[in-house]
Amino acid sequence: MGLEQVYWTLPIVAYPYISGLIAGSFIVGSLSKVFGQKQYEPLAKLSLLVTFAFILFAPVGPLADAQQPSRWWELFTRPHLPSAPMGLFTMIWTAYLLLVLVEMYLAFRVDFCQLAAVETGWRARLYRVLALGSTDTSEQRQAKEHTWLVGLAGVGIFLAFAFHGYIGFIFGAIKARPLWHNALMMPMFITSAILSGIALMIVVYTLVFRYFSREQRVDANLTSGLMKIMLWVMFVDVFFDIVDVLNSAPAAYANAATSQGFAQVFLHGPLTGAFWFGQIGLLVLALILALLPKVRRSPSAASLTSLLVLVSVFFMRYNVVIGGQLQAKASQGLVLYTPALLGRGSVQVVFGMFMLILFVFLVVMNVFPWDDGALRQRLASGNRPGVTEKPVNAAGR
């Protein structure tokens, strides 16, 4: 009976969910730099802070679920490819983290230099350290750094697809689990990652700019534009869900193990509500709401719609990770699983992960000058002789 239990629990559910938010939010932040969509420039800096806060804790899920997390360093010291595709995580995550750190430095360097010149005490020292001692704010230097930012954003989009796509590849490549062994896993994971990232940035942008920015104003045209992009991604995501059902449920189209497991788990089993209401129902409801022009033009309604999307994507991750393990491998019937509230692999662990992410985001949001209006005010109020204020936009130029 050792096979008949759920080994991958809630921290593994949170792992692909967090990685999807990382990938999607980074892509949203690159819209202005890579794709020339200047109306989304206010998101460029904010999305970097969101990506940074989430990417720091992306490894926490697997480590919290591991039997011996103290051996994490072996992921860096032992060869894992091609026999262990999880080894890809080490390389992609490390490269992604370094890229985000470099891009954050380039995007905020001029701001740090200017703030170091007008601030005093520990704040001035902090900004000099963050600027790595740089004082050059010339137009030529800024133009070069903008070119670098565009190039890094392009590389980052590739890493975003790789970072989340490989997770779908891992699930799809596991032949021992019929409900995982599906060629649609990678595109489904990538699409839902982009979808959840857009939804996250709509919620974060609305909350941050309404309550924490200097002007306390949300650009309805920006949220409406993001909603339109999210609408098209939702169409693709719903299409993949329909194809997945057709590929897994009918006995005529799927192998016996897959169709039987899908019926036992999702059609009339323990995850029927989680699949049809949580994953499909909330996504379809969000799609219907996003089709309404009034919802798209209202930042509050757009945020509520985005919350439905975020919950739906979390249900999708839960159904994949947990649902695939509920099908018994040797005995009859299903494996039973109830998420624990406390202890290892519990709701407590996942809640703590998100609280740590929120804490880091609030810290960097109070240190990094993401609000250009507030930055200009600080520079003007603290301007001293010999220091000239320069307008700064969201690209750090």
URMO-V278536 format. One record per pair of residues at least 6 apart in sequence whose C-alpha atoms are under 8 Angstrom apart, sorted by the first residue. I is the first residue (numbers start at 1). J is the second residue. D is the distance in Angstrom with one decimal. If there is no record, write none. Layout:
# URMO-V278536
i=I j=J d=D
i=I j=J d=D
This chain:
# URMO-V278536
i=3 j=328 d=8.0
i=3 j=329 d=6.8
i=3 j=330 d=7.5
i=4 j=328 d=6.0
i=4 j=329 d=6.8
i=4 j=330 d=7.6
i=4 j=331 d=7.7
i=4 j=335 d=6.0
i=5 j=325 d=7.5
i=5 j=326 d=7.7
i=5 j=335 d=6.0
i=5 j=336 d=7.4
i=5 j=337 d=7.8
i=6 j=322 d=7.2
i=6 j=325 d=5.8
i=6 j=326 d=7.0
i=6 j=335 d=7.4
i=6 j=336 d=8.0
i=6 j=337 d=6.7
i=7 j=325 d=7.9
i=8 j=65 d=7.1
i=8 j=321 d=7.1
i=8 j=322 d=7.2
i=9 j=65 d=7.2
i=9 j=321 d=7.7
i=9 j=322 d=6.9
i=9 j=339 d=7.7
i=9 j=345 d=5.6
i=9 j=346 d=7.6
i=10 j=318 d=7.8
i=10 j=339 d=7.2
i=10 j=345 d=5.6
i=10 j=346 d=6.2
i=10 j=347 d=6.9
i=10 j=350 d=6.9
i=11 j=60 d=7.9
i=11 j=61 d=4.4
i=11 j=62 d=6.5
i=11 j=64 d=6.5
i=11 j=65 d=6.0
i=11 j=345 d=5.8
i=11 j=346 d=7.5
i=11 j=349 d=7.1
i=11 j=350 d=6.0
i=12 j=61 d=5.6
i=12 j=62 d=5.9
i=12 j=65 d=6.9
i=12 j=321 d=7.3
i=13 j=314 d=7.9
i=13 j=317 d=5.7
i=13 j=318 d=5.5
i=13 j=321 d=6.0
i=13 j=322 d=7.7
i=14 j=61 d=6.3
i=14 j=314 d=7.9
i=14 j=317 d=7.7
i=14 j=350 d=6.7
i=15 j=58 d=6.2
i=15 j=59 d=7.4
i=15 j=60 d=7.7
i=15 j=61 d=5.0
i=15 j=62 d=6.8
i=16 j=164 d=7.2
i=16 j=167 d=6.9
i=16 j=317 d=7.0
i=17 j=193 d=7.7
i=17 j=313 d=7.5
i=17 j=314 d=6.3
i=17 j=317 d=6.5
i=18 j=54 d=6.6
i=18 j=55 d=7.9
i=18 j=58 d=6.2
i=19 j=54 d=7.7
i=19 j=55 d=7.3
i=19 j=58 d=6.2
i=19 j=163 d=7.2
i=19 j=164 d=6.1
i=19 j=193 d=7.7
i=20 j=164 d=6.0
i=20 j=189 d=7.7
i=20 j=190 d=7.5
i=20 j=192 d=7.3
i=20 j=193 d=3.9
i=20 j=194 d=6.9
i=20 j=196 d=6.8
i=20 j=197 d=6.7
i=21 j=51 d=7.9
i=21 j=54 d=7.6
i=21 j=193 d=6.0
i=21 j=194 d=7.5
i=21 j=196 d=5.8
i=21 j=197 d=4.5
i=21 j=200 d=7.1
i=22 j=50 d=7.7
i=22 j=51 d=5.1
i=22 j=54 d=6.1
i=22 j=55 d=6.3
i=22 j=160 d=7.6
i=22 j=197 d=6.8
i=23 j=51 d=7.9
i=23 j=157 d=7.6
i=23 j=160 d=4.5
i=23 j=161 d=6.9
i=23 j=163 d=7.2
i=23 j=164 d=6.8
i=23 j=193 d=6.4
i=23 j=194 d=6.7
i=23 j=197 d=6.7
i=24 j=160 d=7.5
i=24 j=193 d=5.4
i=24 j=194 d=4.0
i=24 j=195 d=6.7
i=24 j=196 d=6.4
i=24 j=197 d=3.6
i=24 j=198 d=6.0
i=25 j=47 d=5.9
i=25 j=50 d=7.2
i=25 j=51 d=6.4
i=25 j=194 d=7.5
i=25 j=197 d=4.3
i=25 j=198 d=6.1
i=25 j=200 d=7.0
i=25 j=201 d=6.2
i=26 j=47 d=6.1
i=26 j=48 d=6.7
i=26 j=51 d=6.1
i=26 j=156 d=7.6
i=26 j=157 d=7.3
i=26 j=160 d=7.4
i=26 j=197 d=7.7
i=27 j=156 d=8.0
i=27 j=157 d=5.9
i=27 j=160 d=7.5
i=27 j=194 d=7.5
i=27 j=197 d=7.9
i=28 j=43 d=7.6
i=28 j=47 d=7.3
i=28 j=197 d=7.3
i=28 j=198 d=6.3
i=28 j=201 d=7.5
i=29 j=40 d=7.6
i=29 j=41 d=7.8
i=29 j=43 d=5.6
i=29 j=44 d=4.5
i=29 j=45 d=7.4
i=29 j=46 d=7.7
i=29 j=47 d=5.1
i=29 j=48 d=7.0
i=30 j=44 d=6.6
i=30 j=153 d=5.9
i=30 j=154 d=7.8
i=30 j=157 d=7.9
i=31 j=37 d=5.5
i=31 j=38 d=7.7
i=31 j=40 d=6.6
i=31 j=41 d=7.8
i=32 j=38 d=4.8
i=32 j=39 d=7.2
i=32 j=40 d=5.6
i=32 j=41 d=5.3
i=32 j=44 d=7.1
i=33 j=41 d=8.0
i=33 j=149 d=7.5
i=33 j=150 d=5.4
i=33 j=153 d=7.2
i=33 j=395 d=7.9
i=34 j=150 d=5.7
i=34 j=151 d=7.9
i=34 j=153 d=6.6
i=34 j=154 d=6.3
i=39 j=222 d=6.5
i=40 j=222 d=6.4
i=41 j=394 d=5.6
i=41 j=395 d=7.0
i=42 j=394 d=5.5
i=43 j=205 d=7.4
i=43 j=394 d=7.6
i=44 j=394 d=6.1
i=44 j=395 d=6.6
i=45 j=104 d=7.8
i=45 j=107 d=7.0
i=45 j=370 d=5.6
i=45 j=394 d=6.2
i=45 j=395 d=7.2
i=46 j=205 d=7.8
i=46 j=370 d=6.0
i=47 j=201 d=7.2
i=48 j=100 d=7.1
i=48 j=103 d=8.0
i=48 j=104 d=6.5
i=49 j=104 d=8.0
i=49 j=361 d=6.5
i=49 j=364 d=6.7
i=49 j=365 d=7.0
i=50 j=361 d=6.4
i=51 j=100 d=7.7
i=52 j=97 d=7.5
i=52 j=100 d=6.7
i=52 j=101 d=7.7
i=52 j=361 d=7.9
i=53 j=357 d=5.4
i=53 j=358 d=7.5
i=53 j=360 d=5.6
i=53 j=361 d=5.3
i=54 j=357 d=5.9
i=55 j=93 d=7.9
i=55 j=97 d=6.8
i=56 j=97 d=7.7
i=56 j=357 d=8.0
i=57 j=353 d=7.1
i=57 j=357 d=6.9
i=60 j=353 d=7.4
i=61 j=350 d=7.8
i=63 j=69 d=5.1
i=63 j=72 d=7.5
i=64 j=344 d=7.3
i=64 j=345 d=6.9
i=64 j=349 d=7.7
i=65 j=344 d=7.3
i=65 j=345 d=6.0
i=75 j=87 d=6.6
i=75 j=90 d=6.4
i=76 j=90 d=6.8
i=79 j=87 d=7.9
i=80 j=86 d=7.8
i=80 j=87 d=5.2
i=81 j=87 d=6.4
i=81 j=88 d=7.6
i=85 j=170 d=6.8
i=86 j=170 d=7.5
i=88 j=166 d=7.7
i=89 j=163 d=7.3
i=92 j=159 d=7.0
i=92 j=162 d=7.4
i=92 j=163 d=6.0
i=93 j=163 d=7.0
i=96 j=156 d=7.0
i=96 j=159 d=6.5
i=96 j=160 d=7.9
i=99 j=152 d=7.1
i=99 j=156 d=7.1
i=100 j=156 d=7.9
i=103 j=149 d=6.3
i=103 j=152 d=6.9
i=103 j=153 d=7.9
i=105 j=130 d=7.7
i=105 j=131 d=7.4
i=106 j=145 d=6.2
i=106 j=146 d=7.9
i=106 j=149 d=6.9
i=106 j=396 d=7.6
i=107 j=149 d=7.3
i=107 j=395 d=6.0
i=107 j=396 d=4.9
i=108 j=368 d=7.4
i=108 j=369 d=7.4
i=108 j=396 d=5.9
i=109 j=130 d=7.6
i=109 j=131 d=5.4
i=109 j=134 d=7.9
i=109 j=396 d=7.5
i=110 j=131 d=7.9
i=110 j=136 d=7.8
i=110 j=137 d=5.9
i=110 j=142 d=7.8
i=110 j=396 d=6.4
i=110 j=397 d=7.5
i=111 j=369 d=6.9
i=111 j=375 d=7.9
i=111 j=392 d=7.6
i=111 j=396 d=7.0
i=112 j=127 d=5.1
i=112 j=128 d=6.8
i=112 j=130 d=6.7
i=112 j=131 d=5.5
i=113 j=127 d=6.9
i=113 j=128 d=6.7
i=113 j=131 d=6.2
i=113 j=134 d=6.7
i=113 j=135 d=5.5
i=113 j=136 d=7.6
i=113 j=137 d=7.3
i=114 j=379 d=7.3
i=114 j=389 d=7.7
i=115 j=124 d=7.0
i=115 j=127 d=6.6
i=115 j=378 d=7.9
i=115 j=379 d=6.7
i=116 j=123 d=7.4
i=116 j=124 d=4.4
i=116 j=125 d=7.0
i=116 j=126 d=7.8
i=116 j=127 d=5.1
i=116 j=128 d=5.6
i=117 j=124 d=7.1
i=117 j=387 d=7.0
i=118 j=124 d=7.5
i=118 j=379 d=6.5
i=118 j=382 d=5.0
i=118 j=383 d=5.5
i=118 j=384 d=6.5
i=118 j=387 d=7.6
i=119 j=382 d=6.6
i=128 j=134 d=7.4
i=139 j=397 d=8.0
i=142 j=396 d=7.8
i=142 j=397 d=5.7
i=143 j=397 d=7.4
i=146 j=395 d=7.3
i=146 j=396 d=7.8
i=146 j=397 d=7.2
i=161 j=190 d=6.5
i=164 j=189 d=6.8
i=164 j=190 d=6.1
i=164 j=193 d=7.2
i=165 j=186 d=5.2
i=165 j=187 d=7.2
i=165 j=189 d=6.4
i=165 j=190 d=5.5
i=166 j=186 d=7.0
i=167 j=186 d=7.3
i=167 j=189 d=7.6
i=168 j=185 d=4.8
i=168 j=186 d=4.0
i=168 j=187 d=7.5
i=168 j=188 d=7.6
i=168 j=189 d=5.6
i=168 j=190 d=7.8
i=169 j=185 d=6.5
i=169 j=186 d=5.2
i=171 j=180 d=5.4
i=171 j=181 d=6.6
i=171 j=182 d=7.9
i=171 j=185 d=6.9
i=172 j=180 d=5.3
i=172 j=181 d=4.4
i=172 j=182 d=4.9
i=172 j=183 d=5.9
i=172 j=184 d=7.5
i=172 j=185 d=5.4
i=172 j=186 d=7.2
i=173 j=180 d=7.6
i=173 j=181 d=5.7
i=173 j=182 d=7.6
i=174 j=180 d=6.5
i=174 j=181 d=5.6
i=175 j=181 d=5.3
i=177 j=324 d=6.4
i=177 j=325 d=7.3
i=177 j=327 d=8.0
i=177 j=329 d=7.9
i=178 j=257 d=6.2
i=178 j=258 d=5.1
i=178 j=261 d=7.6
i=178 j=324 d=7.5
i=179 j=248 d=7.7
i=179 j=258 d=5.7
i=179 j=261 d=6.9
i=179 j=262 d=7.0
i=179 j=320 d=7.9
i=179 j=323 d=7.8
i=179 j=324 d=5.2
i=180 j=320 d=7.2
i=180 j=324 d=6.0
i=184 j=240 d=7.6
i=184 j=244 d=7.1
i=188 j=237 d=6.9
i=188 j=240 d=6.3
i=188 j=241 d=7.9
i=191 j=233 d=6.9
i=191 j=236 d=7.3
i=191 j=237 d=6.1
i=192 j=237 d=6.4
i=192 j=313 d=6.5
i=194 j=233 d=7.6
i=195 j=230 d=6.1
i=195 j=233 d=6.1
i=195 j=234 d=6.8
i=195 j=309 d=7.6
i=196 j=309 d=6.6
i=196 j=310 d=5.6
i=196 j=313 d=6.6
i=198 j=226 d=6.9
i=198 j=230 d=6.3
i=199 j=230 d=7.3
i=199 j=303 d=7.6
i=199 j=306 d=4.5
i=199 j=307 d=7.0
i=199 j=309 d=6.6
i=199 j=310 d=6.6
i=200 j=306 d=7.0
i=200 j=307 d=7.8
i=200 j=310 d=7.2
i=202 j=223 d=6.3
i=202 j=226 d=7.1
i=202 j=302 d=7.3
i=202 j=303 d=6.1
i=202 j=306 d=6.9
i=203 j=303 d=5.0
i=203 j=304 d=8.0
i=203 j=306 d=6.7
i=203 j=307 d=7.4
i=205 j=218 d=7.8
i=206 j=218 d=6.1
i=206 j=299 d=6.5
i=206 j=300 d=7.5
i=206 j=303 d=7.1
i=209 j=215 d=7.8
i=209 j=216 d=5.5
i=209 j=217 d=5.9
i=209 j=218 d=5.8
i=210 j=216 d=4.3
i=210 j=217 d=5.1
i=210 j=218 d=5.7
i=213 j=371 d=6.1
i=213 j=373 d=7.8
i=213 j=374 d=7.1
i=214 j=371 d=7.3
i=214 j=373 d=6.1
i=214 j=374 d=5.3
i=215 j=373 d=7.3
i=218 j=299 d=7.2
i=220 j=297 d=5.8
i=220 j=298 d=6.4
i=220 j=299 d=5.9
i=221 j=297 d=7.0
i=223 j=296 d=7.2
i=223 j=297 d=7.3
i=223 j=298 d=8.0
i=223 j=299 d=6.1
i=223 j=302 d=7.1
i=224 j=296 d=4.8
i=224 j=297 d=5.3
i=224 j=298 d=7.6
i=224 j=299 d=7.7
i=224 j=302 d=7.7
i=227 j=290 d=6.7
i=227 j=296 d=5.9
i=227 j=302 d=7.0
i=228 j=290 d=7.6
i=228 j=296 d=7.6
i=231 j=287 d=6.5
i=231 j=290 d=6.2
i=231 j=291 d=7.3
i=234 j=283 d=7.6
i=234 j=287 d=6.5
i=235 j=287 d=7.6
i=238 j=280 d=7.7
i=238 j=283 d=7.5
i=238 j=284 d=7.5
i=241 j=280 d=7.7
i=246 j=253 d=7.3
i=247 j=253 d=6.1
i=247 j=254 d=5.9
i=248 j=254 d=5.4
i=248 j=258 d=5.9
i=248 j=259 d=5.4
i=248 j=262 d=6.5
i=249 j=258 d=7.4
i=249 j=259 d=4.8
i=249 j=260 d=7.8
i=249 j=262 d=5.8
i=249 j=263 d=6.5
i=250 j=259 d=6.1
i=251 j=259 d=5.4
i=251 j=260 d=7.8
i=261 j=327 d=5.8
i=263 j=269 d=7.2
i=264 j=327 d=7.8
i=264 j=334 d=7.6
i=265 j=271 d=5.7
i=265 j=272 d=6.8
i=265 j=323 d=6.6
i=265 j=326 d=7.0
i=265 j=327 d=7.2
i=265 j=334 d=7.8
i=266 j=272 d=4.4
i=266 j=273 d=8.0
i=266 j=275 d=6.3
i=266 j=276 d=7.9
i=266 j=323 d=8.0
i=271 j=319 d=7.2
i=271 j=323 d=7.1
i=274 j=315 d=6.4
i=274 j=319 d=7.1
i=275 j=315 d=7.2
i=275 j=316 d=7.3
i=275 j=319 d=6.7
i=278 j=311 d=7.4
i=278 j=312 d=5.6
i=278 j=315 d=5.7
i=278 j=316 d=7.9
i=279 j=311 d=7.9
i=279 j=312 d=4.5
i=279 j=313 d=6.6
i=279 j=314 d=7.9
i=279 j=315 d=5.2
i=279 j=316 d=5.4
i=280 j=312 d=7.2
i=282 j=308 d=5.9
i=282 j=309 d=6.9
i=282 j=311 d=7.7
i=282 j=312 d=5.6
i=283 j=308 d=6.9
i=283 j=309 d=5.8
i=283 j=312 d=5.8
i=285 j=308 d=8.0
i=286 j=305 d=5.4
i=286 j=306 d=7.4
i=286 j=308 d=6.1
i=286 j=309 d=6.3
i=289 j=295 d=6.4
i=289 j=305 d=6.8
i=290 j=296 d=6.1
i=290 j=302 d=7.6
i=290 j=305 d=7.1
i=295 j=301 d=5.2
i=295 j=302 d=5.8
i=296 j=302 d=5.7
i=325 j=335 d=7.4
i=326 j=334 d=5.5
i=326 j=335 d=4.6
i=326 j=336 d=6.6
i=326 j=337 d=7.6
i=327 j=333 d=7.5
i=327 j=334 d=5.3
i=327 j=335 d=6.2
i=328 j=334 d=5.3
i=328 j=335 d=5.8
i=339 j=346 d=6.2
i=339 j=347 d=6.9
i=340 j=346 d=4.7
i=340 j=347 d=6.2
i=341 j=347 d=4.9
i=341 j=348 d=5.9
i=342 j=348 d=5.3
i=342 j=349 d=7.6
i=343 j=349 d=7.3
i=369 j=375 d=6.2
i=370 j=394 d=7.6
i=372 j=392 d=6.6
i=372 j=393 d=6.4
i=372 j=394 d=6.9
i=376 j=389 d=7.7
i=376 j=391 d=7.0
i=376 j=392 d=7.6
i=379 j=389 d=6.3
i=380 j=389 d=6.7
i=383 j=389 d=7.2
